[in-house]
């Protein structure tokens, strides 16, 4: 077996080694910490490391830490490593507390172990990533790729391969029945010059063993042609991938499902399935409890300010649509002298006479939305998600904007992808609302815990105070 194919052809074996390396690091790091501080690595320390191993194994599988990161970002991989180790420590701390063995363990040793383990888990991943990058830069550990068909999905694949050489895919040739000479009007001009022949030529070269991976990117309308090509490629040893031409359906978190023995493809779905829903809920509970503890006194001061600024309740509840379009009550500090929540709603605008001076400050800084952390604790909202709109706005805009209601496939949030990208405040035109919906749906399509963290960080830097908030 050649060195340039060793990593590539042993993916399953390396996935096992990744897991084994992590478990060894957790055990050895604790042993070294006890050795350095002159403490015996006895049975209780072994049990502690064993619990950490079992917990880390479970959490890392739940977070798909050992999936192929060939096309993944290093920062995202390190984030999930940190998250896996952090969550895995919870059972460890529970054992120390409930087993009443805290006095047996040195806090210094545990601190060194926790930090050194995280550094080692992250460090070896960085080094291995650099090793693979160096190999692929030298042309090793790559896979030769051919693409048949330059549909919209085919063009997107070409762009991804060219933009991400770290994936290890090396594009060798593109084939399309539209000749290079006549392709300028029918094929993406950016890639027309890369076509090396028609589809039959691509099949012939695949049969000769020129490619290791072949992507078929013909549109679904060419069903008969696709079937013919796949039959011919059945006479090869190449890995054949069919690129679903689903772009026309504006998919939302599509996935393959199964009903009995029948496979289905979901068109509009939520990313909140199984363990991901639990992790999202844990994120909301932990962060909201921490934040409410920190802002308790400021919220009390704001409540006094609202009460002194004008008559009326300090906090009021508005009807909004929540997950799956169900009505929920959303809490806010009152910022207006008169509010309405009826069948027609006038959005707050600049210099709105209904807004009190103190209320204007609250709205400009988003402090009026702090009570929504109570919604998060209740489970009706999330910290990150599409912002909830007035019921009347939903009924108005769902008739004017395609896919508007799909934003309710996740819980509404206190902050969101649209808000940190500048679409915060009044949406006084249809185009502005369309852009907000665009970002809401992009968030749902690409949701991950890593994306939530980026949005939360961006909110602290540019999301609280904005010129469009009033």
Buried (B, 14 or more C-beta within 10 A) or exposed (E): EEEBBBBBEEEEEBEEEBBEBBBEBBBBBBBBBBEEEEBEBEEBBEBBBBBBBBBBBBBBBBBEBBEEBBEBEBEBBBBBBEBBBEBBBEBBEEBBEEEEEEEEBBEEBBEBBBEBBBEBBBEBBEEBBEEBBEBBEEEBBBBBBBBBBBBBBBBBBBEEBEEBBBBBBBBBBBBBBBEBEEBEEEBBEEBBEBBBBBBBBBBBBBBEEBBBBBBBBBBEEBEEBBEBBEEBBEEBEBEBBBBEBBEEEEBBBBEEEEEEEEEEEBEBBBBBEEEBEEBBBEBBBEBBEEBBEEBEEEBEEBBEBBBEBBEBEBBBBBBBBBBEEEEBEBBBBBBBBEBEEEEEBEEBEEEBEBBBEBBBBBBBBBBBBBBBBBBBBEBBBBBBBBBBBBBBBBBBBBEEBEBBBBBBBBBBBBBBBBBBBBBBBBBEEEEBBBBBBBBBBBBBBEBBBBBBBBBBEBBEEBBBEBEBBB
